Amino acid sequence: MSDAPRAGKPAMTTPAVIQGRAPRNYGLDILRIVSICGVVAIHVFGRRVGAEPKAGRGWWAAVAIDIGFIWVVPVFVMISGALLLGSRQVVQAPAAFYRKRAARLVPALIFWNAVYLVGVRIWMRHEHLTTGRVLQLLYDSSVFTQLYFLWLILGLYAIAPLLASFMVGKGDRRAMATAGLLLAVTVLAFVVPGILGHFGVSRPIPMNIFTYWLPYVGYFAAGYALRHVRLKGMALAGAALAMAALIVFTVWHFGHGGVLPVADMLVSTSYLGAGVAMTALGVFAVGLSLSEFISVPRRVGTLLVALSNASFGVFLVHLVIFEAIRLHVPAVLGAKSFTAIAMAYLVTLAASFAVSWLASKVPLLRRVF
């Protein structure tokens, strides 16, 4: 999530190429910033979605924001694939790539699991955790809501050189076919349990620290495969309309479970559902295509880069901040007031960006943000 977007056809770039370096792809920066705002929205507005009463304008507004951003994690993975799989280091120097990524990710993995396990669960929530419970939380990657992503991205980093060696330099057709096949198999694997459930057969797919990355390989490859795709004219308009329609349908379907039994079986609101996969692909392609029409001034570009670079820290710290708000503000704790939740979201988002940016200025903290 913190990789600098340099590879690929320039989008939303500054007009000049400085000292032989390719212009920065600000389209990827903007996608990352919007996506991290969506991640925070899911975790905050999701409280109102899960609370009673499940009706009224406030509840539907929360659903529209929460479910409307359901594509954000797949898009994050696609951004990483676009940036990493085509990089020279991952193909030509995998050992150096592993060292660099391990130095970035392993300290964060250890630090943030400790923060949420001890700081949030024990100190803030006063949970009593047995040794067995701690081991279960760690193995299931359920120490806290968002920390599974660290294991997910660690697994994708591990296979990046292998995947890149198969796709990079072998033509766009191979990259597209590889991404399409991997995504199709993944979506099918996660659709089948829903179909079986309709017939009273329970076959959930459990995930843990060793397997969380597997279903996201297709998204990882798709980011690389689609990195140069730029839609124009009617193709762009059609893709944008289809993407918007999918988002609207997903929001409506979530709030009207049982109305369309077939859709209930085939279309889930998980990150690995068929509708979410198509939406994520659309957001990625449409977002980068629209970015071609905008020129970014230097100062605005500097701000975009700073916010984009801070997104990884925002992802990690925001639930500490929101938990502190939730436990001390009754209206947020009860999660019945949309206004209170909306205010908590704005404070959480602003504070998270501020903390992440400040931490990036401190050498020791920079290693875990």
N, C-alpha and C positions, 0 to 999 in steps of 0.2 A: 504493500500500500504506500510505501514511501519511496519507490523507485522513481528516479528522475526521467520524465518522458522525453527521450531523445530519438528513439528509433521510429522508423516509419515515415510515410509521406507527411509533410508539414501541414498542420491545421491550426487555425487561429494563431498564426505565427507573427513575429515581428518581421517587417519587410526585408531587413538586411541579414545577410549571413556574416557573422563576426568571426574573424580570424580563422576562416575555414570550417567552422563548426556549423552543423545543420541547425536551422531555426528550431526553437522549442515547440513541441506540440501542445499548445495551450488547451486544445480540445480535450485531451486526456486529463489535464489538470482540473478543468471545469467539471468533467464527469466525476472525478474523484471527490471534489468539494461537494457537489450536489449529493453524491452517494453517502458521504459521511453525515451530511445533514439528515438524510433519510434514515440512516442507521439509528441516530439519536432519536429521531421521531418515532421509529418503530418501538424502541424500548420505553419511551416516555408515554406516548399516546396509547400504546398497547395496554397500559394500566387502566385507562378509561374503557377500552374495548372489552377487557375482561371483567369489569366491575358491573354491578347492577345499578340502575336498571339498563337492560340491553335494548333500549329504545329511545326515541326522541332525537332532536336535531343535534344535541351535543354528542350523543353516542355515534350517530351516523357520520358526523364530522370527524370524530376520532378514527372511525373505521376507514373513511376515505383517505386519511393521512397515513395511517398505519399500513393498511393493505395496499394502498396506492404506491407505497415505496418498497413493495415486496421484492423487487428486482435488484436491490442495491448490492447485496452480497455477491450474487453472480457477476454483476458488472465490475465489482472490485477485483474479482478473480480474473476476469477478462482483461482488465487493465494491466494486471501483473503479467499475464501471458503475452500481451502485445509488447510490453517493454522488455521482458526477460528472454523469451524464447528466440528472439532475433538478435540478441546482443552477442558481440564477438566473444566475450569472456565465457559465456555459458557453453559455446560450441568449441572454442579452441583451448580453453584453460579451465576445465571443470573443477579441478582441485582448488584453484584460486577462487572460483565462484563459491564452492562449498565453504571455504574458510571465511570469505567475506559475509556470506549470508548467516553462517553460524554465529559469527561475532555480533551480528545485528539482532538475531532472533532469539538465541538461547538465553542471554541475560534478561531480555524482556519476558520470556516464557517463565523463568524462575521468579523474577521480581513480582510480576503481576498476579501469578497464582498465589504467592505469599500475601500480597496486599489484600486480595479478595477473600482468601481463606481466613487469614488472621484478622486483618483490619476491618473487613466488612462483616463477615459471618460471625466472628467471635466477639470483637469489640463493639461493633455498631449494632448488630442484631442480637447479641448475647446468646448465640446458638451453642449448645453443648455437643461437641463433635468427638465421637469415639474414633479410635484408630481405624477401625473397619470403615466407618463413614468417610473419613478423610481419604482412604485408599480408593473407595468407590468413586468419590467425587473426582479424584485425580484421573483414574482410569477411564471413566466415562467422559472426561473433559467437561464436567458440569460444575466445576468450582464456582463459576459464575456465568451469567448469560452469554457473554460474547467471547469468552476465552477459548472456546473451541476453535476459533479462527486461527489462533497461533499454531495449533497442531495441524490444522488444515493447510496453512501456507507452508509450514515446515515440510509436510509430505510432498507438496507440489514442487518446492525447491529441490527436494531429493531426486525427483524424476525429471527435472527440467533438462539436464544435459542429454538424457536418453531420448526424450520427446523431441528436443531440438535437433538431434542428430538424424532423426527420421524425417523431419519436416523441412528444416531450414535449407534453402538452396535447392529444393526438389520441386519447386513450382507451386503456384497457388492452388492448382487442382488437387494435389496431394494434401495440402494443408486443409483445404475445405472438406475433402472427403474424410480425413482423419477426425477433424472436429465434429462433423456431422454424425459419423458412426459412433463416436464416443458419447456424444450427447443423446443420440437415439437409444442406445443401450441403457444409459443411465435413466432416462425418462421412463422407458419401458419397465425397468426394474422397480421403479417407485410407483408406477401406475398399477401394476399387478396386485400388490397388497390391498389397494383400494377396491379392486374388482372382487378379490377373494373375500374381503370383508362384507361385501354385499350379500354373499352366500353364507355368512356366518363363520368363515374361516379366518382366524387371526394369524397373520404372518408379517409382523412388523420387522423392519430392518434395523437392528441395533447398531449404534455407532460408538466408537471409542477412539482413544488417542492414536491408534495405529491405522484406523480405517476412515477417519473423517475426510481425508483428502481424496479418497477414491472417486466419489460421485462428482467431484468438481474438475476432474481432468479434462472433461469435454469443454467446460467453460474456459479453462486455461488455454487449451488448443484453439478454441474459437476466437479468443482475443487476438492471437497471432494471425489466424486465418483471415480475420476481418479488418486487420489494422490498416489496410490500404483501400478498403471499400469506401467509395464516396458516391452516394446516390444524388441524382439531380432530377429536376423537373417532376414529371408525373410519378416516377418511381419513388422519389423522396416524399412527395405528398401522400401517395398511397401507403407507403411504409409508416409514415407518421400517423395517419388516420387509423391504420390497423393496430399500431401500438397503443394509441389512445383508447381504441375500442376494447382491446384486451384488458387494459387497466380498469376501465369502467365496468366491464363484465366481471372481472375478478372481485372488485369491491362489492358489486351487487350480489354475486354468488355467495360470498362470505356471509352477507347479512340475510340471505334467504336460503339457508341450508335446508334440504329436503324438498324444495320446490321442483328441482330438476334432478331426479335420482341418477340419471345417466351421467350428468355432469359431475355429480357428487362422487361417482366412481372414478371418472377419468381425469378430472381436473381438480387438483388440490392447491392450497395456498402455501405449500412449502416451497423452499428455494429450489427444489428438484422436481416440481410439478411441470407438466407439459405447457400450461399457459404461462407460467412464470418464465420458463426457458425461452419461449418465443418473445415474451415481453423484453427480457434482458437483451436478447440479440437485437431486437428493434431499437431499444434505447441506445445501445452501443453504436450501431450503424447510423441511426438517425442523428444522434448527438454529434458524432464526428463529422457527418456530412454537413449539418447546419453550421458547424464551426468554420467551414470553409468560407462562409460569407462575411465573416467578421474579422476586422483587423484590431489587434490589441496594442494600445500604446505601451511604451516601455514601463511607465510607473504602474499601470494596471497589471501588466505582466508580472512585475515584481511582487505585487500583492497576491496574485493568483498562485505564484510559485510558493510563497510563504504559507498560504492557507493550505495548499496541496501537500506540502511537506509536513505540515502540522497534523494532517488527517490521521496518521497512524497513532499519534499520541492521543488525539481526541477519541479514537476508537477504544483505546485502553482505559482512559481515565474517566470518561463521562459517567459511568455508572457509580463510581465513588461519589461524584458530585451530586448526582441525582438521588442517590440513597440518603445522603445527608439532608437534602431538601425534603424528601419523602417522609423521613422519620421525624422531622421537626415542624412540618406544616400539615396540620390536620386535614385541610381541604385536599391536599395532594395525596396524603395517606389513604383517605377514603376513596379517592379517585372517582367521585361522582360529579365533580364540577369540571366541565370542559375548559372554562376560563382559567381555573387554577392549574390544570395540567398544561395548558398552552403557555402560561407564564413560566411554569417550571421548565418547560422545554427551552424557551428563549434564554433563561438564566443558565441552564445546564450547558447549552450549546456555546454561548459566549464565554462562560467560565472555562469550559474544556479547551476551546481554542487558545484562550489566554494562558492557561497552565501549560499546554503543550508547547506554545511558542516560547514562553519563558524557560521551560525546561531545556529547550534546544540550545539555549545560551549557556547552560551549565554543563561542563564536560562530563561529569559523572552521570548526571541525570539524562544527558543526551543518549547514553547507551541503552536506556530502557524506554525512551519515548520515540 
